[in-house]
Amino acid sequence: MTKSKIHLALFLFFFSVYVLTGQGSIQSADGKIMFLLTQAMVENHSVSFSEIVSLSDTPGPQYSKYGLGMSVLAIPFYLFGKLLSFLLGIEASLATQFTVSMINAMLTALSCLMVFRIATERFEFTLRIGLFLALGFGLSTIAWYYSEDFMSEPATTFFLLSAVYWVTGKDRATRDLLWAGTFLALAVSCRLAALVVIPGFIFYQWMVWAESAEKDIKQLVVDLLRPAIPVVAVLMLIMIYNYLRFGGPLETGYEKISGRFLLGFFGILFSPGKSLFLFNPLTLFGCLASMFFLREQRKTALLFGWLIVSHLVLFSFWHSWQGGMSWGPRLMLVVLPYLILPIGFLLREHKQAVKIPVLLALVVGILIQLPSVTVNVARYYYEMSRDFGSLGHDQILFSPEYSQLLGQSKQVAVVFENLDDELQMAQMVSLAKKGERFLGADVSVVLENGLAVNAPNFWWYYMYLFGYPFYFWLLPPVALVGVIMVSGYKLYRRAGDL
């Protein structure tokens, strides 16, 4: 297989997995708000909308506080959904949500490809190690879960990975730095918090300059300005957007940073309900590999270190460090590639010693993610709120016996057991068809009547429940499984030939 065919097979493998296990709808509040902005821009040519998403919203024009980049990125997918609605006779709201919800399936598959390219092209790992690292990131971390919904983290992850790929190129061409700046600007447009990585990129540029023979200060300034141009342009657009929605160029709609650092730091790294290491066990080996990485690729290792530490410090100070009603440490998704990629150095140096434990961590990670893509994670939060009231969330975070890792697996068993109640399922399907949102309803009512938290969370299963013809709910999954098997087999054979 040529390099381009390997890249295509890798992308198709992960994209097919993510589409197969996708929910096909937008279930998070953040995602709904960004979708409504996309809808408003397309249908009304406006940056405001009227629909209320939560009870805390006041009547009148609503504005999204989230990155404009995600809603703009969704426009072609929204238009494609409208086209599908027209061609297939599917309700427009369902078709547009379906196509927009698949954005992150594509972007996460592209992130897996970028992990592979950085591994094989920047670090010169073998194809086999590159494929292992892509598989580790794509299926053994929370990246798999976040490929499902319309959230900003997967897009930020891909754009930041792309910026890292281009800035670490060996040729240091003008084009490479412009690409790095463009992707960094796109990351900022999706999530303003991505600004914390900029000092790391500047320091990396300085290290490259300091090791050069000429040490031309003019060249350093030029190399810093080139990638800065698109970032500055995007920041100016964001300031204009801030003025239009909140009346001030520096008003973002977010609360001021007011969290307790030690609580956030401990929670992100070690809490039973959100630990980075518990939800992504392969990252432990990434930490172990850091010294090998630093020895062989000092500049890139320091860049990776900044990307990880800057995000960890920022979100440790954030009052919502847990990422709301999410799976694992959502806010830290963007740094996971930089904890997975160093494992390649460990495998290259001590393959025989670490092969079995690393493979075991890979399998455990995949098993950890499976319940999250099978049943809506909101179900466990609702159940804990019903049982413990306002303390339910804290129980999930800090009580080992109520950890999300254990609770989500139990929810899978409950959901599949309840599928036998045909009368209740029919009632839930009827409510879902009517568009019942349960806004403000008691969690017990939601647990009893909400289809999204009482059925396997796959789009093709929902289409089956809604009574669509078999070629809507049976043929696509069969085709996707076929693509997964063919592309996976080709990659396996190619890796086995080396």
Buried (B, 14 or more C-beta within 10 A) or exposed (E): BEEEEBBBBBBBBBBBBBBBBBBBBBBBEBBBBBBBBBBBBBEEEBBBBEEBBEEEEEEEEBBBBBBBBBBBBBBEBBBBBBEBBEEEEBEEBBBBBBBBBBBBBBBBBBBBBBBBBBBBBBBEBBBBBBBBBBBBBBBBBBBBBBBBBBBBBBBBBBBBBBBBBBBBBEEBEEEBBBBBBBBBBBBBBBBBBBBBBBEBBBBBBBBBBEEEEEEEEEEBEEBBEBBBBBBEBBBEBBBEBBEEBBEEBEEBEEEEEEBEEEBBBBBBBEBBBBBBBBBBBBBBBBEBBBEBBBEBBEBBBBBBBBBBEBBBEBBBBBEBBBBEBBBBBBBBBBBBBBBBBBBBBBBBEBEEEBEEEBEEBBEEBBEBBBBBBBBBBBBBBBBBBBEBEEEBBBBBBBBEEBBBBBBBBBBBEBBEEEEEEEEBBEBBBEBBEEEBBBEEEEBEEBBBBBBBBBBBBBBBBBBBBBEBEEEBBBEBBEEBEEBBEBBBEBBEEBBEEE
